[in-house]
Amino acid sequence: MPPPGKVPRNENLGLQCEWGSCSFVCSAMEEFCEHVTQHLQQHLQGSGEEEEEEEDPLEEEFSCLWQECGFCSLDNSAALVRHVYFHCYHTKLKQWGLQALQSQADLSPCILDFQSRNLIPDIPDHFLCLWEHCESSFDNPEWFYRHVEAHSLCCEYQTVGKDNHVVPCGWKGCTCTFKDRFKLREHLRSHTQEKVVACPTCGGMFANNTKFLDHIRRQTSLDQQHFQCSHCSKRFATERLLRDHMRNHVNHYKCPLCDMTCPLPSSLRNHMRFRHSEDRPFKCDCCDYSCKNLIDLRKHLHTHSEEPAFRCDFENCTFSARSLCSIKSHCRKVHEGDSEPRYRCHVCDKCFTRGNNLTVHLRKKHQFKWPSGHPRFRLGHFCLPLPMPAALAPPSPGTRSMKTATCGCSWFAMKAW
């Protein structure tokens, strides 16, 4: 069995077109992109004919017909073209993810929501190569990434000192050098934001196979998670995943506008966007609703649908809802019998069926508070207003208990395993 990150790749892929009801399948990326280009041309030509008939055409003419996508360009057809070509590239990455998963006999498939498998991130206005004296522009990310890779393979070695030879990065403003062209090629992905593998179930994209396989291992059953965090009692399947998690308990990045601290720059950026920014770039075409991310907008659009978007899969059950969360909650309570309280107060042992109810209880009954900048109690920590009791009753089966941290705060986890 090959180690993580060293999974061999078979270039003979099963690339399936998901434009509308098309079922075309091929094995070569060039043929696949040519096929999708035909769909795009027909779609845009049809939109052009409608535009001639109507003086005020709807923006829906630039909508993506890829299954389970829902993207609509608010600018022009060029944005739709780049978006659809990214679906082609995403399809290839999911095939490579499937190969990587099949090569690991001890791993099960991802169990996350499959309805996100064709949701792709916001992409730039153009794929522009900033290699010195180049500046070539592309609509297709596949051709862009291969073009940048060619720069790394053609880059000349430079002599440093007496015997050392290095390859310089020719990207605009970058002064990095590397021992070989392979390292340079990996480095260039930090400039292009290229991902090399995607989860075939949920569609998440990753920078390497190791991160993808970690994504799968985080979903293993509890009895296979043998490594436990000493701060919050969370469990992990491997020691390396535990080490990565432990870094989250050390916050190095402080918000300049409040007392919030974050373990990663990306966490701080998200905090700034959701807590301190009033910008709501995602707007509903049917009403005045606007929000800060595409996921919230897609959830909101279900409210304008006359028919429920989701139905219960259990036989003879007629329950339907407009959100997947409601369907999952229905299945837990009605079909799986999961109505027992899953949240327990560590102070008075009172139990709750919802985490939000426990949060209200901790605030009003015990006067707990969370650090400034956090929107709620998180699975992890709060600051005690009173001295910690000398001893706490042992936790009841199936609930998490309190741990004491060295910083003087108390760390707790309030959700059952």
RODO-493678 format. One record per residue (C-alpha): x, z, y. Coordinates in Angstrom, 1 decimal. Example, Ala and Ser with C-alpha at 12.3 -4.5 7.8 and 13.67 -1.06 7.14 Angstrom:
     east       up    north
     12.3      7.8     -4.5
     13.7      7.1     -1.1
This chain:
     east       up    north
      0.0      0.0      0.0
      1.5     -1.0      3.4
      2.0      1.8      5.9
     -0.2      2.0      9.0
      0.9     -0.4     11.7
      2.6     -2.7      9.1
     -0.6     -4.3      7.7
      0.1     -7.9      6.7
     -2.2    -10.5      8.3
     -3.8    -13.5      6.6
     -4.2    -16.2      9.2
     -7.0    -17.8      7.0
     -9.8    -16.0      8.8
    -13.6    -16.1      8.4
    -14.6    -16.8     12.0
    -18.3    -16.9     12.3
    -20.1    -18.2     15.4
    -22.8    -15.8     16.7
    -24.1    -18.0     19.5
    -27.9    -17.8     19.2
    -28.9    -18.6     15.6
    -25.7    -20.6     14.8
    -24.1    -19.9     11.4
    -21.0    -22.0     11.7
    -17.9    -20.5     10.0
    -14.3    -21.7     10.1
    -10.8    -20.4      9.4
     -8.7    -21.7     12.3
     -8.9    -20.4     15.9
     -8.5    -23.8     17.4
    -11.5    -25.2     15.5
    -13.5    -22.1     16.3
    -12.9    -22.4     20.1
    -13.7    -26.1     20.0
    -17.0    -25.3     18.3
    -18.0    -22.6     20.8
    -17.0    -25.0     23.7
    -19.7    -27.3     22.5
    -22.3    -24.5     22.8
    -21.1    -23.7     26.3
    -21.2    -27.3     27.5
    -24.8    -27.7     26.2
    -25.8    -24.4     27.6
    -24.4    -25.1     31.1
    -25.8    -28.7     31.1
    -29.2    -27.3     30.3
    -28.8    -24.8     33.1
    -27.8    -27.6     35.5
    -31.0    -29.6     34.7
    -33.1    -26.5     35.4
    -31.3    -26.0     38.7
    -32.3    -29.5     39.8
    -35.9    -28.8     39.0
    -36.1    -25.4     40.7
    -35.0    -24.8     44.3
    -34.4    -21.1     43.7
    -32.9    -20.9     40.1
    -32.6    -17.5     38.5
    -29.3    -15.9     37.8
    -30.4    -15.8     34.1
    -29.0    -19.4     33.8
    -25.6    -17.9     33.3
    -26.6    -15.5     30.5
    -24.6    -15.2     27.3
    -26.5    -16.1     24.1
    -24.0    -14.3     21.8
    -25.9    -12.0     19.5
    -26.3     -8.4     20.7
    -24.4     -9.1     23.9
    -26.8     -9.4     26.9
    -24.1    -10.3     29.4
    -25.3    -12.2     32.5
    -22.9    -13.6     35.1
    -24.0    -12.8     38.7
    -21.4    -15.1     40.2
    -21.0    -18.5     38.6
    -20.6    -20.4     35.3
    -16.8    -19.8     35.3
    -17.4    -16.1     34.6
    -19.6    -16.9     31.7
    -17.0    -19.3     30.3
    -14.3    -16.6     30.3
    -16.7    -14.1     28.8
    -17.8    -16.4     25.9
    -14.2    -17.3     25.1
    -13.4    -13.6     24.9
    -16.1    -13.4     22.3
    -14.1    -15.9     20.3
    -10.9    -13.8     20.6
    -12.9    -10.6     19.8
    -14.2    -12.3     16.7
    -10.7    -12.9     15.5
     -9.6     -9.3     16.2
    -12.5     -8.0     14.2
    -11.5    -10.2     11.3
     -7.9     -8.7     11.5
     -9.5     -5.3     11.6
    -11.4     -6.0      8.4
     -8.2     -7.1      6.7
     -6.4     -3.9      7.9
     -9.2     -1.8      6.6
     -9.3     -3.5      3.2
     -5.6     -3.0      2.8
     -6.1      0.8      3.0
     -7.8      1.8     -0.3
     -8.3      5.4      0.8
    -10.3      4.6      3.9
    -14.1      4.0      4.3
    -15.6      1.7      6.9
    -16.4      2.9     10.4
    -19.8      4.7     10.7
    -20.3      4.3     14.4
    -23.2      2.3     16.0
    -22.9     -1.3     14.8
    -25.1     -2.5     17.7
    -22.0     -2.2     20.0
    -19.9     -4.6     17.9
    -20.3     -7.5     20.2
    -20.0     -5.6     23.5
    -16.8     -6.6     25.2
    -15.1     -5.0     28.2
    -15.2     -6.3     31.8
    -12.6     -9.1     32.0
    -10.6    -10.3     35.0
    -11.6    -13.1     37.3
     -8.9    -15.2     35.6
     -6.1    -14.8     33.1
     -3.1    -15.4     35.3
      0.5    -15.5     34.0
      2.8    -13.7     36.4
      6.0    -14.7     34.7
      8.6    -15.8     37.2
      8.0    -19.3     38.5
      4.9    -19.8     36.2
      1.5    -18.5     37.4
     -0.4    -20.6     34.9
     -4.1    -19.7     34.8
     -6.4    -19.8     31.7
    -10.1    -19.3     30.9
     -9.5    -18.6     27.3
     -7.7    -15.3     26.5
     -6.4    -16.6     23.2
     -4.4    -19.4     24.9
     -3.3    -17.0     27.7
     -1.9    -14.4     25.3
     -0.1    -17.1     23.2
      1.3    -18.6     26.4
      2.8    -15.3     27.5
      4.1    -14.8     24.0
      6.0    -18.1     24.3
      7.8    -16.8     27.4
      9.1    -13.8     25.3
     10.3    -16.1     22.5
     12.1    -18.5     24.9
     13.7    -15.8     27.1
     17.5    -15.9     27.2
     19.7    -12.9     26.4
     21.8    -11.4     29.2
     25.1     -9.6     28.7
     25.3     -6.0     29.9
     28.7     -4.4     29.7
     31.2     -5.6     27.2
     29.2     -6.0     24.0
     25.5     -5.3     24.8
     23.0     -8.1     25.1
     19.4     -7.5     26.4
     16.3     -9.6     27.2
     14.8     -9.0     30.6
     11.1     -8.9     31.3
     10.4    -11.8     33.7
      7.0    -10.4     34.8
      6.5    -10.1     38.5
      7.9     -6.8     39.8
      9.1     -5.6     36.3
     12.7     -4.6     35.8
     12.5     -3.6     32.1
     15.0     -4.9     29.6
     14.9     -4.8     25.8
     17.2     -5.1     22.8
     15.4     -8.0     21.3
     12.5    -10.5     21.9
     10.2     -8.7     19.6
     10.3     -5.5     21.8
      9.8     -7.7     24.9
      6.7     -9.3     23.3
      5.2     -5.8     22.6
      6.0     -4.8     26.2
      4.3     -7.8     27.7
      1.0     -6.6     26.3
      1.2     -3.7     28.8
      1.1     -6.4     31.5
     -1.6     -8.6     30.0
     -3.7     -5.7     28.5
     -3.8     -7.7     25.2
     -5.4     -5.9     22.2
     -4.4     -7.0     18.7
     -7.1     -5.6     16.4
    -10.8     -4.6     16.6
    -13.1     -2.5     14.5
    -15.4     -4.8     12.5
    -18.2     -2.3     12.7
    -18.4     -0.9     16.3
    -16.2     -3.6     18.0
    -13.7     -1.2     19.6
    -10.4     -2.9     20.4
     -7.0     -1.3     19.8
     -3.4     -2.0     20.9
     -2.0     -1.8     17.3
     -3.1     -1.2     13.7
     -2.1      2.5     13.8
     -4.5      3.3     16.5
     -7.3      1.4     14.7
     -6.7      3.2     11.4
     -6.7      6.5     13.3
    -10.1      5.5     14.7
    -11.3      5.3     11.1
     -9.6      8.5      9.9
    -11.2     10.5     12.7
    -14.5      9.7     11.0
    -13.6     11.1      7.5
    -15.8     13.7      6.0
    -15.1     17.4      6.8
    -13.8     18.2      3.4
    -10.9     15.7      3.9
     -9.9     17.1      7.3
     -7.3     19.7      6.4
     -5.5     20.1      9.8
     -7.2     22.5     12.2
     -6.6     23.0     16.0
     -5.7     26.6     16.8
     -7.4     26.4     20.2
    -10.8     24.9     19.5
    -11.0     24.8     15.6
    -11.6     21.1     15.5
    -10.3     19.5     12.3
     -8.3     16.3     11.6
     -7.4     14.2      8.6
     -3.7     13.9      9.4
     -1.1     16.1     11.1
     -0.3     13.4     13.6
     -3.9     13.2     14.8
     -3.8     17.0     15.3
     -0.7     16.7     17.4
     -2.3     14.0     19.5
     -5.4     16.2     20.0
     -3.3     19.3     20.9
     -2.0     17.4     23.9
     -5.5     17.4     25.3
     -5.3     21.1     25.8
     -2.5     20.6     28.3
     -3.8     19.1     31.5
     -1.2     17.5     33.7
     -3.3     15.5     36.1
     -5.3     17.3     38.9
     -8.1     15.9     40.9
     -7.3     15.8     44.6
    -10.9     16.5     45.6
    -11.7     19.5     43.3
    -10.2     21.9     40.8
    -10.7     19.5     37.8
     -7.6     18.9     35.7
     -7.3     16.1     33.0
     -4.9     15.5     30.2
     -4.6     11.7     30.9
     -4.6      9.4     33.9
     -7.5      7.5     32.4
     -9.5     10.8     32.2
     -8.8     11.5     35.8
     -9.9      7.9     36.8
    -13.2      8.4     34.9
    -13.7     11.7     36.6
    -13.1     10.3     40.1
    -15.5      7.4     39.4
    -18.4      9.5     38.0
    -18.0     12.7     40.1
    -16.7     11.6     43.5
    -17.6      8.0     43.9
    -21.0      6.8     45.1
    -20.3      3.2     44.0
    -23.0      1.9     41.6
    -22.0     -1.7     41.0
    -24.4     -2.3     38.0
    -27.9     -3.1     39.4
    -31.1     -3.8     37.6
    -32.7     -7.2     38.4
    -36.2     -5.8     37.8
    -36.2     -2.7     40.0
    -34.0     -0.7     42.4
    -32.1      1.1     39.7
    -28.3      1.0     39.8
    -25.6      2.8     37.8
    -21.9      3.2     37.4
    -21.4      1.5     34.0
    -22.7     -1.3     31.9
    -23.8      0.9     29.1
    -26.2      2.9     31.3
    -27.6     -0.4     32.7
    -28.3     -1.7     29.2
    -30.1      1.5     28.3
    -32.2      1.3     31.4
    -33.2     -2.3     30.7
    -35.0     -1.1     27.6
    -37.5      0.6     29.9
    -38.7     -2.8     31.2
    -39.4     -4.1     27.7
    -43.0     -4.2     26.6
    -42.0     -3.7     22.9
    -39.9     -0.8     21.6
    -36.3     -1.9     21.1
    -35.8      0.2     17.9
    -37.9      1.0     14.9
    -37.4      3.6     12.1
    -35.9      2.0      8.9
    -37.5      4.5      6.5
    -40.2      3.0      4.3
    -43.8      3.5      5.5
    -42.6      5.1      8.8
    -44.1      3.4     12.0
    -42.0      5.4     14.5
    -40.5      3.3     17.3
    -38.6      4.0     20.5
    -36.7      2.3     23.3
    -33.4      4.0     22.6
    -31.2      4.3     19.5
    -30.6      8.0     20.3
    -34.4      8.7     19.9
    -34.4      6.9     16.6
    -31.5      9.0     15.3
    -33.1     12.2     16.5
    -36.3     11.3     14.8
    -34.6     10.6     11.5
    -32.7     13.9     11.6
    -35.8     15.9     12.3
    -38.5     14.1     10.3
    -36.7     12.4      7.4
    -33.5     14.5      6.9
    -35.0     17.9      7.6
    -32.4     18.8     10.2
    -34.4     21.1     12.5
    -32.3     24.2     12.0
    -30.5     25.6     15.1
    -27.0     24.2     15.3
    -25.7     26.1     18.4
    -25.0     29.8     18.4
    -24.1     32.1     21.3
    -20.8     33.9     20.4
    -21.8     36.9     22.4
    -25.3     37.8     21.3
    -25.7     35.5     18.2
    -28.9     33.8     19.6
    -29.3     30.3     18.2
    -30.5     27.1     19.8
    -31.4     23.6     18.6
    -29.9     21.9     21.6
    -26.5     22.4     23.3
    -28.1     22.2     26.7
    -30.3     25.2     25.9
    -27.2     27.2     25.0
    -25.5     26.1     28.2
    -28.5     27.5     30.2
    -28.4     30.7     28.2
    -24.7     31.3     28.8
    -25.1     30.8     32.5
    -28.2     32.9     33.1
    -27.9     35.6     30.4
    -24.1     36.1     30.3
    -23.1     34.7     33.7
    -20.5     32.4     32.2
    -19.1     29.5     34.3
    -17.0     26.5     33.7
    -14.1     25.3     35.7
    -14.8     23.4     38.9
    -15.1     19.7     38.5
    -16.7     19.8     35.0
    -20.4     18.8     34.9
    -21.2     21.2     32.0
    -19.9     23.4     29.3
    -17.7     21.2     27.1
    -16.9     21.6     23.5
    -13.7     23.5     24.2
    -13.6     26.1     27.0
    -15.1     28.3     29.7
    -13.9     31.2     31.9
    -15.1     34.7     31.1
    -16.3     36.7     34.1
    -15.8     40.0     32.1
    -13.0     41.3     29.8
    -13.0     39.9     26.3
    -14.6     42.2     23.8
    -12.0     43.9     21.6
    -13.7     42.5     18.5
    -16.3     39.9     17.8
    -18.6     39.8     14.8
    -17.5     37.2     12.3
    -19.3     33.9     12.7
    -22.2     33.1     10.6
    -21.7     30.3      8.0
    -21.9     26.8      9.5
    -21.1     27.8     13.1
    -17.9     27.7     15.1
    -16.4     30.8     16.5
    -14.4     31.9     19.6
    -10.6     31.5     19.9
     -8.5     33.2     22.5
     -6.0     31.1     24.5
     -2.7     32.3     26.0
     -3.8     31.3     29.5
     -6.3     34.2     29.9
     -9.3     31.9     29.4
    -11.4     32.0     26.3
    -11.9     28.9     24.2
    -14.9     28.3     22.2
    -16.8     25.7     20.3
    -20.5     26.0     20.3
    -21.6     23.2     17.8
    -21.9     23.6     14.1
    -19.5     21.6     11.8
